[in-house]
Amino acid sequence: MRIVIAGGHGQIALRLERLLAAGGHEVAGIIRRPEQGDDLRAAGAEPVVLDLESASVEMVAAVLQGADAAVFAAGAGPGSSVDRKDTVDRAAAVLFADAAERAGVRRYVVVSSMGADAAHPGDEVFDAYLRAKGAADDAVRAHTGLDWTILRPGSLTNDAGTGQIRLEAHTGRGMVPRDDVAAVLAELLDTPATAGLTLELTSGSTPLAVAVKDVAGN
């Protein structure tokens, strides 16, 4: 498959690019800064320089043309403003979904966040982040031309992945290594029967491949 990843230089995205490239897939990662390109090439991915905060839907659709799947893994990141939570975590996610539909890319996987909710209350930056993510998820679900899966990990860690997870519609709060998030994303891409599902992810006791098959109903 050819897979295009938005937020290609993110910590989860770089892990996912390595996994997908090792699995024989053709991977492209969208980045904002050209100097990030070497890291993507080292991960086995083709860097594509494009700023999703200023790009048009036509520009993004051109990058997605011919892809088999798209993954939205972009984020404004820690320390960013409330405004950028909206322009990246919401607006860029909606733009990427619109562009995928326009380019005819049906398989669409989103890295969201546990607790994402467009109606989430509160005045802190993290509250704005959860509202932005929730609004983006709602917009993706409204795209009838996409076979979408939304993944909502718990608190992220840099611990080594264990391959033992809990993956359900509602898991409750918990932590999960970024390694395992990337591995779940790769498995979801290979499991089209997970389309239409919003899933929470934490560390657990079920082998990763089994957990994905279970939620897919296989």
N, C-alpha and C positions, 0 to 999 in steps of 0.2 A: 504493500500500500504506500501511497504518497500521503504524508500527514503534515499539515501546517500547524505550527504552534505559535499562538500569540503570547508575548511575554517570554520570548525564547531564551533570555539570559537569566531568568529567575531560578531560584534554587531547586524547585521541583521540576521546572522545565528542563534544565540541564541534565538532571538525573533521568528524566523521561527520554530525552534525546539519545542518551547513551544506550538505554534499554532497547529503544526502537531500532536504532542503527545496528546494534548487535543482533537483533532479530531479523535483519535483512530488509527493513523498511527504508524507504526514501523519506528523509525528514528535512523540513525547512523550519527555521525559527525566525519570527519577526522580532527585530530589535530596534531600539531608537538610536543607538550610538555605534558608529562603525568600528570603534576600538573593541567592542564586545565580540566582534566576529571571530577572532581567533579561538575564543573559548567554545563557541559553537562548533567550529570546524574540528576542534580537539574532541568534541563529544560525538562527532560523526554527522553533524547537521549542516545544512546550507544556510548561512546567514542572509536574511533579507532586511535591509534597512528601511524602515517605514514607521513614522510616528502616528500611532493610532489616535492621538488626541487632535491631530490636524488633518488626517487623511480623509478622502472622500470614500463613499461606499464603492464607487467604481474602481478606485485605486486598490482597495483591499480585495475586491472581487477578482481583480487581475492577478494578484498573488495567489489566490485560492483556485484559480482556474486549473482544472485537471487533477485536483487533489481528491483523494478518497475519503478523507476525514479531516476535521479541524478540531483543535483543542484550544480553549481559552484559558490561559494560565497567567495572564497579565494582572498586575496590581500596582497601585500607587506606592505601596511599600510603607514600612515603619517611618514615622516622622513626617509623613506627607500631610498636606492640609485637607480640611473638609472639602474645599473646592476640587482638589485632585481625586478625592474619593469618588466624587461625582463624575469627573471627566474620564477617569480611567476605569474604576471598578464598576461603574454603571454604563456610562455612555460608550466607552470603547467596547465593552462586552456586547452591547446592543448593536453597535456598528459591525462588529465581527460576525454576529449572527445574521444580520441583514445581508452582509457580503457573501457569507457562505450560501445562503438561500439563493441569492442572485447568481452565484457561480455554479449552482447545481450540486453543491457538496452536502449530502444528506446527513452523514454521520457527524455529530457535533457533541463534544464532551466539554463540560465546564468544571473548572476548579472553583468552587464557591467557598463558603465558610459555615461551620456549624453556628446556628443562631441567626443566619441571614433572614431578614424579614423587612419588607418595605415599610411596615408600620412600627418598626422597633422604636421604642421611646428613648429619650435621653439626649443630652447636649454635648457629650464628649465626642472626640474625634472617632473613637472606636464605635460609638453608636451610629455615627454617620456612615462609617464603613459597612456596618451590618445592614443599614437601610439601603445603601447603594448596591450591595450584593443581592439583597432580597429583590429589589426592583429589577436588576439585571436578570435574575433567575425567572421572574414573572414574565419578562419580555421574551426570553428564550422559549419558555413553555408555550407562548402564543404563536410561535412560528410553526405552522402546519407543514412546511416544506422541510423541516429538520427532524431527523431521528436523534433527539437529544437525550443525554444523560447528565444529570447534575450531581457532582460529588461534593459533599460537605465534610471535610476533615475536621477533627477536633484540634486541640492545641498542638502545633507542630514542634518537633524536636529534631536535632541533628544526630540523634542516636542511630546506631546501625540498625537497619531494618531486620525484623525477625521473620517476616512472612506469615505471621500469626495475627489475624485481625478480627474485628467485629464490623460487619457491613450490613446495615439494615436501614429501613425507613427512619427509624428513631433508635439511636443507640444510647442516648444520654451522654453527658460530658465525659471527656477523656482525652488522652494524649495519643499521638501517633507520629512515628518517625517519617521524615520526608521521603526516605528510601521506600517505605511501604506505600506512601501516597502515589509515588511515581509508578511503582509496580502495579498498583490497582488500576491506575489510568491505562497502562499498557494492556492489562487484561480486559478492561471495559471496551477498549477499542476493538479487541478481538472477539467481543461477545455482543453482537448487535441485538440480542434479545433483551438487553438491559435498556433499550431505548424507551423513553417515557417515564423513567424512574428518577426520583430524587433520593439520594442515599447519603446517610451519615456514616462516617468512618472513624474508628478508634482502634487502638491496639486491642487484641483479644486472644482467643484460643483456637480459632478456626483457620486452617491453611488458606492462604489467599485465593488460590484457584477454586477451591471448594466454596468459599464464601461468595465469590462472583457467580458461580454456577447456581448456587442456592437462590440468590436474589433474581436470577434470570429465569428461574423455574425449570432448570434443566435437571 
